[in-house]
Amino acid sequence: MNTPLNIVKTGSCSTNNQPEEQEHLLRVQWEGSQCFIDGKPFHPKIGSLNELDREKFNTVVISIDGQTKSELKWEKELQVADQLIEKGYNLFWHIDLGLFDRLPFSLLNKSQLMTLSIAIEHFIENVWPKYEGVTIGLSIYEGSLDFIRSIPWNTEMSNNLRNWVKESYETMDLFNKETNLKLSTFEEISEESIRETDALQLYGAEICVNYLDILAGRVPEELACFVCLDTSAIQSPLLQARMLSAERAEHIRFVLQNGLLPPADITWNSSHSPFGYYGFGQDTTVLAEKASLGVCLPEIAHVKESHYEGLDNALDLLLNDNVAFRVIPEALLTTEWDGLDDLIVTTPGVSVWGLRKLQGFCAAGGRVVFIGPSLGLPEEISFSEWLIQHKMRS
């Protein structure tokens, strides 16, 4: 499926833009969700300037203005950063790009995207090299997962939404069936006419996460780039998983507040934070072990609800029983199945390539737990049978 932005993604910032001294081994490194400083595990406890507490926080947020009209002059903020370093704090930068409700133009405006990219590049070239050794990460967005409420709309954006629905659902009858609407033609589709549907939320995630990922592509891989999201407006675990699929985000990491799924990274204002927290939380020196159970998420190109049949119920059961699990997109399965014993899949959502990956998973010693018809794999079990076994072990 074509990206709804119709903008070509750029790769990570070239190392040619960085000074030669950056080629040494970085003090701050991330391996998956675990942060290390000088090779030792570090649990970020990130607080704001107005709530400093040396016992509670070891890292402080420095916010800088990167909006379209900003002069990109951050001398005062850098003075504060220097003072914090003298006191022994690490830094977590937040560049305010005005996303998304303060953007002057729609997300399809290429000049606006370029201006915001320049702000990030200015930070990378002029700030990060000086503070690399104490910088835990960079945040480029803090806001609600309910992107639709803050997207700037115009005629071009409405047409883009209409085209996305046409491409995703193919017929009006299918779209009406899956959304419980009674629209006559695709021309009736607008952000208002489908306001309360999961389809609109998925469109919002597709276009906004894509936009954020394009901007994050200007950040070097050595600098962890975060997006902080309050998920409280989305009350479905499956919808949260679909909107935040790692398949959408090549360059960004999600920091979630009120997330319904097991945390996969540092959290935002959450008491359950095995990797560290931003805001308030509880630190732990115990590394979170990778769960041995995975839930395979169909490719994001699969928008129809029929591709996810039974997966919402499975997630609810796992969460209610406090079962540890990891959500893994089918597209990333071969790189993410390390440590898994069992993998839950919904049969209607398995692609041809996905089936081959599942065969490889079985060959590597894993077992597939299927929802729906059997896939005919050498090592498989139905979800209902798996549940019986799970309850017997509990």
SVG drawing of the C-alpha trace seen along z (x, -y; Angstrom):
<svg xmlns="http://www.w3.org/2000/svg" viewBox="-27 -34 65 66">
<polyline fill="none" stroke="black" stroke-width="0.4" points="0.0,0.0 1.3,-3.4 2.0,-5.8 -0.9,-8.2 1.5,-11.1 2.9,-10.5 6.3,-11.7 9.4,-9.7 11.0,-8.7 14.6,-9.8 17.2,-7.6 19.0,-8.3 21.3,-11.3 24.5,-10.7 27.6,-10.3 29.2,-12.9 27.2,-15.5 28.8,-14.6 32.3,-15.7 35.0,-13.2 35.3,-12.9 31.8,-11.3 33.4,-8.1 34.6,-7.0 32.5,-4.6 29.6,-6.5 29.1,-6.7 25.3,-6.4 24.1,-3.4 20.8,-1.5 20.5,2.2 16.8,2.8 14.9,1.3 17.9,1.2 20.0,-1.9 23.7,-1.6 26.2,-4.3 29.9,-3.4 28.8,0.2 26.7,0.4 22.9,0.8 21.3,-2.6 17.6,-3.1 16.5,-6.6 14.4,-8.5 13.5,-11.6 12.0,-14.6 11.2,-18.2 13.1,-21.3 10.4,-22.3 10.3,-19.0 14.0,-18.2 14.7,-15.7 18.1,-14.0 16.8,-10.9 13.8,-10.6 15.4,-11.7 18.8,-11.2 17.9,-12.8 16.3,-16.2 14.2,-17.3 15.5,-20.3 12.8,-21.7 13.8,-23.7 11.7,-25.5 11.8,-24.0 8.5,-25.2 8.3,-26.6 8.8,-30.2 11.5,-29.5 14.9,-31.3 16.5,-28.1 18.4,-30.2 18.7,-28.1 21.4,-29.8 19.4,-30.0 18.4,-26.4 22.1,-25.4 23.1,-27.4 20.6,-25.5 21.9,-22.2 25.4,-23.1 24.3,-23.9 22.4,-20.5 25.5,-18.6 27.5,-20.3 25.0,-18.9 25.4,-15.4 22.3,-15.1 22.0,-13.5 19.9,-15.2 16.8,-14.2 16.0,-16.7 12.5,-17.6 12.3,-19.6 8.9,-21.2 7.9,-21.1 4.3,-22.3 3.0,-18.8 0.3,-18.5 -2.3,-21.1 0.1,-24.1 1.2,-23.4 0.3,-26.3 -0.3,-23.9 -1.5,-20.3 0.7,-17.3 0.9,-17.1 2.8,-20.4 6.4,-19.5 7.9,-22.9 6.6,-22.6 8.1,-19.2 11.5,-20.5 11.4,-23.4 10.9,-21.1 13.6,-18.8 16.0,-21.7 15.3,-22.3 16.2,-18.8 19.3,-18.9 20.3,-22.2 20.1,-20.4 22.1,-17.4 24.9,-19.5 25.1,-22.2 23.9,-20.8 24.2,-17.1 27.9,-16.8 28.7,-18.8 26.2,-16.9 26.5,-13.4 28.1,-11.9 25.2,-12.9 22.3,-12.7 19.9,-9.8 17.6,-10.6 15.6,-13.1 11.8,-13.4 10.2,-15.0 6.6,-14.7 4.5,-14.6 0.8,-14.3 -2.2,-12.1 -2.4,-8.9 -5.8,-10.2 -4.0,-12.0 -7.2,-12.8 -8.2,-15.4 -5.1,-17.5 -4.5,-17.0 -4.8,-20.2 -7.5,-19.4 -8.0,-21.0 -9.5,-19.8 -6.4,-18.0 -6.2,-16.1 -9.9,-15.1 -9.3,-13.8 -6.3,-11.9 -8.5,-10.2 -11.1,-9.3 -8.4,-7.7 -7.0,-5.8 -10.4,-4.3 -11.0,-3.4 -7.6,-1.6 -8.0,0.1 -11.6,1.3 -12.2,1.6 -16.0,1.5 -18.5,-0.7 -20.4,2.3 -17.4,3.8 -16.5,0.4 -20.1,0.0 -20.1,3.6 -16.8,3.1 -17.7,-0.3 -21.4,0.1 -22.1,-3.0 -24.6,-3.5 -22.9,-5.7 -23.9,-5.5 -20.6,-6.4 -17.0,-7.0 -17.6,-10.7 -19.5,-10.9 -16.4,-10.0 -14.9,-12.8 -13.2,-13.1 -16.7,-14.0 -18.8,-11.3 -16.5,-8.5 -15.4,-10.3 -16.0,-7.4 -14.6,-4.6 -11.4,-2.6 -10.8,-3.1 -10.3,-6.9 -7.9,-6.2 -5.9,-3.8 -5.7,-6.5 -4.5,-9.0 -1.8,-6.6 -0.7,-5.8 -0.3,-9.4 1.1,-10.9 3.5,-8.1 4.7,-8.2 5.3,-11.9 7.1,-11.5 9.2,-8.7 10.3,-10.9 11.4,-13.6 13.2,-11.0 15.1,-9.9 17.2,-13.0 18.4,-11.8 21.6,-9.6 21.0,-6.0 23.3,-6.6 20.8,-9.0 17.6,-7.3 14.6,-9.2 11.4,-9.0 7.7,-9.8 5.7,-10.2 2.1,-9.3 -0.9,-9.4 -3.0,-6.4 -5.9,-7.0 -8.3,-8.0 -7.9,-4.5 -9.4,-1.9 -8.9,1.2 -5.7,3.1 -5.8,4.4 -6.4,0.9 -3.5,-0.4 -1.3,2.5 -2.3,1.8 -1.8,-2.0 1.6,-1.5 2.9,1.4 6.7,1.4 6.3,1.9 5.3,-1.7 8.3,-3.1 11.7,-2.5 13.4,-5.4 11.3,-6.1 10.6,-4.5 7.2,-4.8 7.0,-6.0 3.5,-5.4 1.2,-6.7 -1.8,-4.6 -0.7,-1.8 -2.9,1.3 -0.2,3.7 3.0,4.8 5.6,2.0 8.2,2.5 10.3,-0.6 10.5,-3.3 7.1,-4.6 5.5,-8.0 3.9,-8.7 3.5,-5.0 4.2,-3.0 5.1,0.0 8.4,-0.8 11.0,2.0 13.1,0.0 12.9,-3.4 10.4,-6.2 9.6,-9.7 7.6,-11.8 6.7,-9.7 7.2,-6.0 9.1,-3.4 12.6,-2.5 14.0,1.1 17.5,2.4 16.2,5.7 16.3,6.1 13.0,7.2 13.3,10.6 11.9,11.1 8.6,12.8 8.6,16.3 5.1,15.8 4.5,13.6 1.4,12.3 1.9,11.9 0.3,8.7 -0.7,8.9 0.9,6.5 -0.3,2.9 -1.4,3.1 -4.1,5.5 -6.7,2.9 -9.9,5.0 -11.2,6.3 -11.5,9.8 -7.7,10.1 -7.7,9.7 -10.5,12.1 -10.2,13.4 -7.1,11.5 -8.9,8.9 -10.4,11.6 -7.0,13.3 -5.3,10.1 -8.1,9.5 -7.6,13.0 -3.8,12.6 -4.1,9.2 -6.7,10.3 -4.5,13.3 -1.4,11.1 0.4,13.3 3.7,11.8 3.9,11.5 5.4,9.4 3.5,8.0 5.5,8.6 4.5,7.5 4.6,10.2 6.9,8.0 9.5,8.1 9.0,11.7 12.3,13.2 14.3,10.5 12.2,10.5 11.3,14.1 14.4,14.7 13.5,16.2 9.9,17.1 8.5,20.6 5.0,19.9 3.6,17.5 -0.1,16.6 -1.4,15.9 -4.8,15.3 -5.1,17.4 -7.0,14.9 -4.2,12.3 -1.3,14.5 0.2,13.5 2.0,15.9 5.3,14.6 4.1,14.8 3.4,18.5 6.9,19.1 8.2,17.2 6.0,19.3 7.5,22.5 10.9,21.1 9.8,20.4 8.7,24.0 12.0,25.2 13.8,23.1 12.0,24.9 9.0,22.7 5.3,23.5 2.5,21.7 -0.8,21.1 -3.4,20.5 -6.8,18.7 -9.1,19.8 -8.4,22.7 -5.3,24.8 -2.3,23.7 -0.9,27.2 2.4,26.4 4.6,29.1 4.4,27.5 1.1,25.9 -1.8,25.9 -5.1,24.2 -5.5,21.2 -8.3,22.9 -5.9,25.9 -3.2,23.5 -5.5,21.9 -6.2,25.2 -2.5,26.0 -1.9,22.5 -4.5,22.8 -3.2,26.3 0.3,24.8 -1.0,21.8"/>
</svg>
